[in-house]
C-alpha cells in the first residue's frame, strides 16, 4: 500500500498523470491533473485500489484531498470514478461545506450524481467532514452592518444556499447601501447574474 510518491511528472493528460520514481513510471488518475506540470518534481498522495480488472492508483495534491476521496468511496453507490469526477468539479473545502450544510440540490450538479445519490452522500457524510471545512475568513476590511446582516438572512429565507450568499457577501459589503432593501436588491441581481 502506498501513502505517497515523490518523483518527476513526465506526462499530464486530462484524467491522469505519470510520475517517474527512480525510473519506474506510475500512471496515477487524478481529479486535478493540470495542477501538475511536466518536468516538475512533485509529491503525490496515493490511494491504491485493487479490483478484479486490475490495480489502479489515484493521486491527490494533499493528504486532506485523499481523505475526502476515501470518505466519498465509503458512500453506497459512489465508486472511484464517480468520486474523482465529484472532486474534479469542486475544491475540497466547498464540497465538504456543501455536504455539511446538507445541500442536496448543489450536489446533483456533479457528473453521475442524481438526487438519490446526493441524498445518500449527505446522509452518510454529514457531520463527519468538519476537518475538511476551513474556517471562513473574517472580512477584516469590510464591516457587516446590521442592514447587510438582515439582507443576508433575507436571501437565505428566499431559498438561496448559505454557500451562494457567502459568495456574494464580499461584494455586498463594499456597497454603500443604507437599508436592507437596497442590499437585497443588489444581492438578488448578483445571484441571478450567475
C-alpha positions as a Markdown table, in Angstrom:
| # | Residue | x | y | z |
|---|---|---|---|---|
| 1 | Unk | 0.0 | 0.0 | 0.0 |
| 2 | Unk | 1.4 | 3.4 | -1.0 |
| 3 | Unk | 1.0 | 6.6 | 1.1 |
| 4 | Unk | 2.6 | 8.9 | -1.4 |
| 5 | Unk | 5.1 | 9.0 | -4.3 |
| 6 | Unk | 7.8 | 11.6 | -4.8 |
| 7 | Unk | 9.1 | 11.9 | -8.3 |
| 8 | Unk | 9.2 | 13.7 | -11.7 |
| 9 | Unk | 5.9 | 14.3 | -13.5 |
| 10 | Unk | 6.6 | 13.1 | -17.1 |
| 11 | Unk | 3.0 | 13.0 | -18.6 |
| 12 | Unk | 0.0 | 15.2 | -17.9 |
| 13 | Unk | -3.3 | 14.1 | -19.5 |
| 14 | Unk | -6.9 | 15.2 | -18.9 |
| 15 | Unk | -7.6 | 12.4 | -16.4 |
| 16 | Unk | -4.2 | 11.2 | -15.3 |
| 17 | Unk | -0.5 | 11.9 | -14.7 |
| 18 | Unk | 2.6 | 9.7 | -14.9 |
| 19 | Unk | 5.1 | 10.1 | -12.1 |
| 20 | Unk | 8.6 | 8.8 | -12.6 |
| 21 | Unk | 10.0 | 7.4 | -9.3 |
| 22 | Unk | 13.6 | 6.2 | -9.8 |
| 23 | Unk | 13.0 | 5.1 | -13.4 |
| 24 | Unk | 9.5 | 3.5 | -12.8 |
| 25 | Unk | 6.6 | 5.4 | -14.4 |
| 26 | Unk | 3.4 | 5.2 | -12.3 |
| 27 | Unk | 0.1 | 6.0 | -14.1 |
| 28 | Unk | -2.0 | 7.9 | -11.5 |
| 29 | Unk | -5.6 | 9.0 | -12.0 |
| 30 | Unk | -6.2 | 12.5 | -10.5 |
| 31 | Unk | -9.1 | 14.9 | -10.1 |
| 32 | Unk | -6.7 | 17.8 | -10.8 |
| 33 | Unk | -4.0 | 16.5 | -13.3 |
| 34 | Unk | -3.4 | 20.0 | -14.7 |
| 35 | Unk | -2.3 | 21.2 | -11.3 |
| 36 | Unk | 0.9 | 19.4 | -12.2 |
| 37 | Unk | 3.4 | 20.3 | -15.0 |
| 38 | Unk | 5.6 | 18.0 | -17.0 |
| 39 | Unk | 9.2 | 18.2 | -15.7 |
| 40 | Unk | 8.0 | 19.2 | -12.2 |
| 41 | Unk | 9.2 | 17.2 | -9.1 |
| 42 | Unk | 6.1 | 16.5 | -7.0 |
| 43 | Unk | 4.8 | 14.7 | -4.0 |
| 44 | Unk | 1.5 | 12.9 | -4.9 |
| 45 | Unk | -0.6 | 11.3 | -2.2 |
| 46 | Unk | -1.7 | 7.9 | -3.4 |
| 47 | Unk | -4.7 | 5.6 | -2.9 |
| 48 | Unk | -4.3 | 2.1 | -4.5 |
| 49 | Unk | -7.5 | 0.3 | -5.3 |
| 50 | Unk | -7.4 | -3.4 | -6.3 |
| 51 | Unk | -10.3 | -4.8 | -8.3 |
| 52 | Unk | -10.8 | -7.9 | -10.4 |
| 53 | Unk | -10.0 | -5.8 | -13.5 |
| 54 | Unk | -6.7 | -4.6 | -12.2 |
| 55 | Unk | -4.8 | -2.3 | -9.8 |
| 56 | Unk | -5.4 | 1.4 | -10.1 |
| 57 | Unk | -3.6 | 4.3 | -8.5 |
| 58 | Unk | -5.4 | 7.5 | -7.6 |
| 59 | Unk | -3.4 | 10.6 | -6.7 |
| 60 | Unk | -4.0 | 13.8 | -4.8 |
| 61 | Unk | -2.2 | 17.0 | -4.0 |
| 62 | Unk | -2.8 | 16.9 | -0.3 |
| 63 | Unk | -3.5 | 14.3 | 2.4 |
| 64 | Unk | -6.8 | 16.0 | 3.0 |
| 65 | Unk | -7.9 | 15.5 | -0.6 |
| 66 | Unk | -7.0 | 11.9 | -0.3 |
| 67 | Unk | -9.0 | 11.6 | 2.9 |
| 68 | Unk | -12.1 | 13.2 | 1.3 |
| 69 | Unk | -11.8 | 10.8 | -1.6 |
| 70 | Unk | -11.9 | 7.9 | 0.8 |
| 71 | Unk | -14.9 | 9.4 | 2.6 |
| 72 | Unk | -16.7 | 9.6 | -0.7 |
| 73 | Unk | -15.8 | 6.0 | -1.5 |
| 74 | Unk | -17.5 | 4.9 | 1.8 |
| 75 | Unk | -20.9 | 6.2 | 0.4 |
| 76 | Unk | -23.0 | 3.5 | -1.1 |
| 77 | Unk | -23.2 | 3.9 | -4.9 |
| 78 | Unk | -20.0 | 6.0 | -5.2 |
| 79 | Unk | -17.1 | 4.3 | -6.9 |
| 80 | Unk | -13.6 | 5.7 | -7.6 |
| 81 | Unk | -14.5 | 7.2 | -11.0 |
| 82 | Unk | -17.6 | 9.0 | -9.5 |
| 83 | Unk | -15.6 | 10.2 | -6.5 |
| 84 | Unk | -12.9 | 11.6 | -8.8 |
| 85 | Unk | -15.5 | 13.3 | -11.0 |
| 86 | Unk | -17.0 | 15.0 | -8.0 |
| 87 | Unk | -13.7 | 16.1 | -6.7 |
| 88 | Unk | -12.6 | 17.4 | -10.1 |
| 89 | Unk | -15.6 | 19.7 | -10.3 |
| 90 | Unk | -15.1 | 21.3 | -6.9 |
| 91 | Unk | -12.4 | 22.2 | -4.4 |
| 92 | Unk | -12.4 | 20.0 | -1.2 |
| 93 | Unk | -13.5 | 22.8 | 1.1 |
| 94 | Unk | -16.6 | 23.8 | -0.9 |
| 95 | Unk | -17.5 | 20.2 | -1.4 |
| 96 | Unk | -17.2 | 19.4 | 2.3 |
| 97 | Unk | -19.1 | 22.5 | 3.2 |
| 98 | Unk | -22.0 | 21.6 | 0.8 |
| 99 | Unk | -22.2 | 18.2 | 2.4 |
| 100 | Unk | -22.1 | 19.6 | 5.9 |
| 101 | Unk | -24.9 | 22.1 | 5.0 |
| 102 | Unk | -27.0 | 19.2 | 3.5 |
| 103 | Unk | -27.2 | 20.9 | 0.1 |
| 104 | Unk | -28.6 | 18.0 | -1.9 |
| 105 | Unk | -29.5 | 20.2 | -4.9 |
| 106 | Unk | -26.0 | 21.6 | -5.1 |
| 107 | Unk | -24.5 | 18.1 | -5.1 |
| 108 | Unk | -26.7 | 16.9 | -8.0 |
| 109 | Unk | -24.7 | 19.2 | -10.4 |
| 110 | Unk | -21.8 | 16.8 | -10.3 |
| 111 | Unk | -21.5 | 14.2 | -13.1 |
| 112 | Unk | -23.3 | 11.0 | -12.3 |
| 113 | Unk | -24.9 | 12.3 | -9.1 |
| 114 | Unk | -28.6 | 12.2 | -9.1 |
| 115 | Unk | -30.9 | 13.2 | -6.2 |
| 116 | Unk | -30.8 | 9.8 | -4.6 |
| 117 | Unk | -27.0 | 9.6 | -4.6 |
| 118 | Unk | -26.7 | 13.2 | -3.4 |
| 119 | Unk | -29.1 | 12.4 | -0.5 |
| 120 | Unk | -27.0 | 9.3 | 0.3 |
| 121 | Unk | -23.8 | 11.4 | 0.3 |
| 122 | Unk | -25.4 | 13.9 | 2.8 |
| 123 | Unk | -26.9 | 11.0 | 4.9 |
| 124 | Unk | -23.6 | 9.1 | 5.1 |
| 125 | Unk | -21.1 | 12.0 | 5.5 |
| 126 | Unk | -22.9 | 14.9 | 7.2 |
| 127 | Unk | -21.2 | 15.7 | 10.5 |
| 128 | Unk | -18.1 | 13.7 | 9.5 |
| 129 | Unk | -16.3 | 16.3 | 7.4 |
| 130 | Unk | -15.6 | 19.0 | 10.0 |
| 131 | Unk | -11.8 | 18.5 | 9.4 |
| 132 | Unk | -12.2 | 19.4 | 5.7 |
| 133 | Unk | -14.1 | 22.6 | 6.1 |
| 134 | Unk | -11.8 | 25.5 | 6.6 |
| 135 | Unk | -13.0 | 28.2 | 8.9 |
| 136 | Unk | -14.5 | 31.1 | 7.0 |
| 137 | Unk | -12.1 | 34.0 | 6.8 |
| 138 | Unk | -13.3 | 37.1 | 8.5 |
| 139 | Unk | -13.6 | 40.2 | 6.3 |
| 140 | Unk | -11.4 | 42.5 | 8.2 |
| 141 | Unk | -11.5 | 45.4 | 5.8 |
| 142 | Unk | -15.3 | 45.3 | 5.4 |
| 143 | Unk | -17.8 | 45.5 | 8.2 |
| 144 | Unk | -21.0 | 43.7 | 8.1 |
| 145 | Unk | -23.6 | 46.3 | 9.1 |
| 146 | Unk | -26.9 | 45.3 | 10.7 |
| 147 | Unk | -28.6 | 46.2 | 7.4 |
| 148 | Unk | -26.4 | 43.9 | 5.5 |
| 149 | Unk | -26.8 | 41.2 | 8.0 |
| 150 | Unk | -30.6 | 41.5 | 7.7 |
| 151 | Unk | -30.3 | 41.3 | 3.9 |
| 152 | Unk | -28.2 | 38.2 | 4.0 |
| 153 | Unk | -30.7 | 36.5 | 6.3 |
| 154 | Unk | -33.5 | 37.5 | 3.9 |
| 155 | Unk | -31.6 | 36.0 | 0.9 |
| 156 | Unk | -31.3 | 32.7 | 2.9 |
| 157 | Unk | -35.0 | 32.9 | 3.7 |
| 158 | Unk | -35.7 | 33.3 | 0.0 |
| 159 | Unk | -34.2 | 29.9 | -0.6 |
| 160 | Unk | -30.6 | 30.7 | -1.6 |
| 161 | Unk | -28.0 | 28.4 | -0.1 |
| 162 | Unk | -25.5 | 29.6 | 2.5 |
| 163 | Unk | -22.7 | 29.0 | 0.0 |
| 164 | Unk | -24.4 | 31.2 | -2.6 |
| 165 | Unk | -25.0 | 34.0 | -0.1 |
| 166 | Unk | -21.4 | 33.8 | 1.2 |
| 167 | Unk | -20.0 | 34.1 | -2.3 |
| 168 | Unk | -21.6 | 37.5 | -2.8 |
| 169 | Unk | -21.1 | 38.8 | 0.7 |
| 170 | Unk | -17.7 | 40.5 | 0.0 |
| 171 | Unk | -19.2 | 42.4 | -3.0 |
| 172 | Unk | -22.2 | 43.4 | -1.0 |
| 173 | Unk | -20.1 | 44.6 | 1.9 |
| 174 | Unk | -18.4 | 47.1 | -0.4 |
| 175 | Unk | -21.8 | 48.6 | -1.4 |
| 176 | Unk | -22.8 | 51.9 | 0.2 |
| 177 | Unk | -26.4 | 50.9 | 0.8 |
| 178 | Unk | -28.3 | 52.5 | 3.6 |
| 179 | Unk | -31.1 | 49.9 | 4.0 |
| 180 | Unk | -31.6 | 46.1 | 4.0 |
| 181 | Unk | -33.9 | 46.5 | 0.9 |
| 182 | Unk | -31.1 | 48.1 | -1.1 |
| 183 | Unk | -28.7 | 45.2 | -0.1 |
| 184 | Unk | -31.4 | 42.7 | -1.0 |
| 185 | Unk | -31.9 | 44.2 | -4.5 |
| 186 | Unk | -28.2 | 44.2 | -5.2 |
| 187 | Unk | -27.8 | 40.7 | -3.8 |
| 188 | Unk | -30.6 | 39.3 | -6.0 |
| 189 | Unk | -29.0 | 41.0 | -9.0 |
| 190 | Unk | -25.7 | 39.3 | -8.2 |
| 191 | Unk | -27.3 | 35.9 | -7.6 |
| 192 | Unk | -29.3 | 36.0 | -10.8 |
| 193 | Unk | -26.3 | 37.0 | -12.8 |
| 194 | Unk | -24.5 | 33.6 | -12.4 |
